[in-house]
Amino acid sequence: MDPHYYRQSLRPEPAPQRRVKTVPKTSGGDRRIVYDEEHTGQIAEGMRVEHSLFGEGDVVAVEGTGPQAKATVHFAEVGPKKLILRFARLRRIG
């Protein structure tokens, strides 16, 4: 073992500075959120939908609009689930 081991600094050496390239922000006005991959993009009460994990279910209620929209769907296998539509990726089947 190095005899000067305990005399070493406990502070880490500063990390080398990275170059960061700044990219100008673009407006989000042309961004489009798709809630339903097949049809008009709207999920409404009474629709039959399919989820990749929970299977088929019926939409019981829809609340909110835009990115905050949520739907309560009653699935035959797992019961009712409240899903955020922008993440749920529901597919209309009827």
N, C-alpha and C positions, 0 to 999 in steps of 0.2 A: 504494500500500500504506500502511496505517495506520502512522505512526511509532511508536506504542506497541504494536505487534503483539507484540513479544518480551517485553513486560512482563505479558502476560496470564497468569493462573494456569494451570498445567498440570493441576491437579486438576479433575475434572468437577464440575459443580454437583450437589448431592445430588438424587436423584430424588424427586418428590413422593410422599408416603406414600399408599399405597392403603388403602382400607377393605376389610377382609376379614370376611365374614360366616361365622361358625362354625356348621356344621350338625351336630347330634348324630349320632353313628354309630348305625347300626341293626345288629342282630345278623345274622350271616350264616347263621343256622340255616335260614332258609326258602329259601336259594339252592339251585338245582338245576342241575347240570351235565349237559348232554345230549351223549352220545357218538355216538349213532346217531339220526338224525332220523326214521327210519321205524318202528322196532320197539321192542324192550324197552330198548335203550340199552346192551346188552352185546355186545362183540365177543369171539369165542372162536376158538380154533384150528380150522382146517378150513373156516371161512366164506369165501365168495366176496364180495369187496367192490369198490367202485368209488371212485376218487379223482379229483378234478377235473383234476389235472395229469398223474398217472401212468397213469390208465386203470384197467382191471380187474386184480385180483390175488387171490391166495389168502393167507389169514392163516396164517403158519407158526408163530408163537409170540406169546404175550401175557405180559407181566411187569408186576408192580406193580398197585396199585389206586388208585382215586380219580383226582385230578388228575395224579398221577405215572405213570399207566398208559401203557405203551408196547406197540406191536405191531410185529412184524417181518412185513412183507407182501412176497411175491414177485410182482412185476408182470412180465407177459410182455414188455413193451417195454423196461423199464429195469432189470430184475433186482430183487434184494431191497433193501428200504428199511426202516429202523427209524423209526417215526413215534410221536409223542406223541399219544395219542388225543384229548385235549381240543382240539388244534389241527388235527388231520388231517381232520376232517369226512368220515369214511368213510361210505359208504352201502352197506348190505347188499344184495346182489343175488341171493344164493342160499345 
